Amino acid sequence: MFAYCNNNPIGFYDDGGNKPKSYDDTVDDEDGDAFILGLDVDGNGNGGIQDQLEKAATYANASIDGTGHVVGTKKHSVFSNKVNDMNISCVATEVSYKDGIAVTHGTKGSIRFDVVQYDISGIPIKAWDFKTGSAVLSQARINQMLTRSGLLIQIVELR
């Protein structure tokens, strides 16, 4: 039923019936201004959301030397602050979900996402998981995140 959007009607759309597009693709509105869910990317040097998050990840990784959990935690703090400083209206950092509902961090059975992107209606459509050191975002971890959050969204690794 949802083949038009890779079986993910929350994370993708297909306005022409030919090819599914991610919500963070750049599109043109009626007067030709490019935007990504309200984020103007014409001429201001911001680029797309993915590009901005990758820059924040690179900055966070370069800002703190060392390895291990403590260093990873510090890098996550720098990353979150950097993303928040970008003032991207359709994303939020360090959001926890359980059963499809945003909950307080630490709620039993919830899962925290490093970055969540929302559509115009405020519905989560994509998430990013910032990894440091040798950590990787495995398919098993993605499945766990989807199951515990109750969301059906694309989850992308950031380094």
C-alpha distance (Angstrom), angle and dihedral (degrees) to the residues before:
residue distance angle dihedral
M1 . . .
F2 3.81 . .
A3 3.80 97.8 .
Y4 3.82 89.3 120.5
C5 3.81 88.5 71.0
N6 3.81 103.4 33.1
N7 3.82 89.3 -93.1
N8 3.81 89.4 -65.4
P9 3.82 110.1 101.9
I10 3.81 90.5 169.7
G11 3.79 97.5 54.0
F12 3.80 99.0 35.2
Y13 3.80 141.4 36.8
D14 3.78 134.4 -170.0
D15 3.77 112.2 -155.9
G16 3.81 94.3 172.4
G17 3.78 100.2 39.3
N18 3.78 92.5 -121.8
K19 3.81 111.2 85.6
P20 3.82 133.0 10.8
K21 3.79 114.9 -118.5
S22 3.78 129.3 -160.0
Y23 3.78 115.1 -121.1
D24 3.79 90.0 -119.0
D25 3.81 91.4 62.4
T26 3.78 112.6 113.9
V27 3.80 113.7 -107.6
D28 3.79 133.5 177.5
D29 3.76 122.5 -119.5
E30 3.81 124.3 -145.8
D31 3.81 95.7 -77.3
G32 3.81 94.5 45.4
D33 3.82 99.7 -102.6
A34 3.79 112.3 142.2
F35 3.77 115.9 -130.7
I36 3.76 142.3 165.5
L37 3.78 107.6 -146.6
G38 3.77 90.9 -40.5
L39 3.81 97.4 -35.1
D40 3.80 108.4 122.2
V41 3.78 109.9 -140.1
D42 3.81 100.0 173.0
G43 3.76 113.0 117.3
N44 3.79 97.9 -28.4
G45 3.79 96.0 100.5
N46 3.81 94.8 -124.7
G47 3.80 97.9 117.7
G48 3.78 120.5 -167.4
I49 3.77 127.1 -33.9
Q50 3.80 92.7 -101.8
D51 3.81 90.8 53.3
Q52 3.80 92.4 48.5
L53 3.81 92.6 49.0
E54 3.80 91.1 48.3
K55 3.81 89.5 52.9
A56 3.81 90.1 50.6
A57 3.82 90.3 49.4
T58 3.81 91.8 49.5
Y59 3.80 90.3 48.8
A60 3.82 92.4 48.9
N61 3.79 93.2 47.9
A62 3.81 92.4 48.8
S63 3.80 94.3 45.6
I64 3.81 97.5 66.6
D65 3.79 128.1 43.1
G66 3.77 125.8 -147.6
T67 3.77 139.5 42.9
G68 3.78 138.8 -99.7
H69 3.78 138.2 68.1
V70 3.81 96.8 -59.4
V71 3.81 91.7 51.8
G72 3.81 89.9 45.6
T73 3.80 90.7 52.3
K74 3.81 91.2 50.2
K75 3.81 91.1 48.8
H76 3.82 89.8 50.8
S77 3.81 89.8 53.8
V78 3.80 91.7 50.2
F79 3.81 90.2 46.6
S80 3.80 93.5 50.0
N81 3.81 92.3 47.8
K82 3.81 91.7 47.9
V83 3.83 92.1 50.7
N84 3.81 91.1 47.0
D85 3.83 89.9 50.5
M86 3.82 88.7 56.9
N87 3.82 89.7 66.3
I88 3.80 94.8 -144.9
S89 3.80 100.9 176.6
C90 3.81 96.7 -151.7
V91 3.81 98.6 51.7
A92 3.79 135.5 70.3
T93 3.78 129.7 -169.8
E94 3.79 130.4 -133.3
V95 3.79 96.9 7.7
S96 3.81 120.6 167.7
Y97 3.81 122.9 -148.9
K98 3.78 135.3 -171.4
D99 3.80 125.5 175.6
G100 3.80 91.0 -6.5
I101 3.81 94.0 -55.5
A102 3.81 129.1 107.6
V103 3.80 108.4 -115.4
T104 3.79 138.1 179.2
H105 3.80 114.6 -76.0
G106 3.78 109.8 -93.5
T107 3.80 95.9 28.8
K108 3.79 107.1 153.7
G109 3.81 111.1 -98.8
S110 3.81 94.2 12.2
I111 3.79 127.9 123.0
R112 3.79 126.9 -143.3
F113 3.79 122.6 -137.0
D114 3.80 120.2 -156.1
V115 3.82 92.0 -142.6
V116 3.80 131.0 5.4
Q117 3.80 124.9 -169.3
Y118 3.81 119.5 -151.1
D119 3.77 132.7 -158.1
I120 3.79 122.7 -126.5
S121 3.82 89.9 -83.0
G122 3.80 92.8 53.1
I123 3.80 95.1 -105.5
P124 3.83 115.8 143.2
I125 3.80 110.3 -110.9
K126 3.82 105.4 164.9
A127 3.79 140.9 8.7
W128 3.77 136.8 -160.7
D129 3.78 127.7 -149.5
F130 3.80 114.3 -155.0
K131 3.80 111.3 -144.2
T132 3.79 126.9 -166.6
G133 3.78 132.5 -170.8
S134 3.79 114.3 -3.1
A135 3.82 95.7 -26.7
V136 3.80 116.1 124.2
L137 3.78 134.8 -167.2
S138 3.79 102.5 -117.1
Q139 3.79 125.9 -166.5
A140 3.81 88.1 -114.1
R141 3.82 89.7 56.7
I142 3.80 91.4 47.2
N143 3.81 89.5 51.4
Q144 3.80 90.3 49.2
M145 3.81 91.3 49.6
L146 3.80 92.2 49.6
T147 3.80 93.5 46.0
R148 3.80 96.1 46.5
S149 3.80 94.4 42.4
G150 3.79 96.3 45.2
L151 3.81 88.8 -137.5
L152 3.80 128.0 128.5
I153 3.80 100.6 -149.5
Q154 3.77 140.1 127.4
I155 3.82 113.3 -96.2
V156 3.79 117.8 -157.8
E157 3.79 129.6 -168.8
L158 3.80 119.2 -125.5
R159 3.82 123.9 -162.4
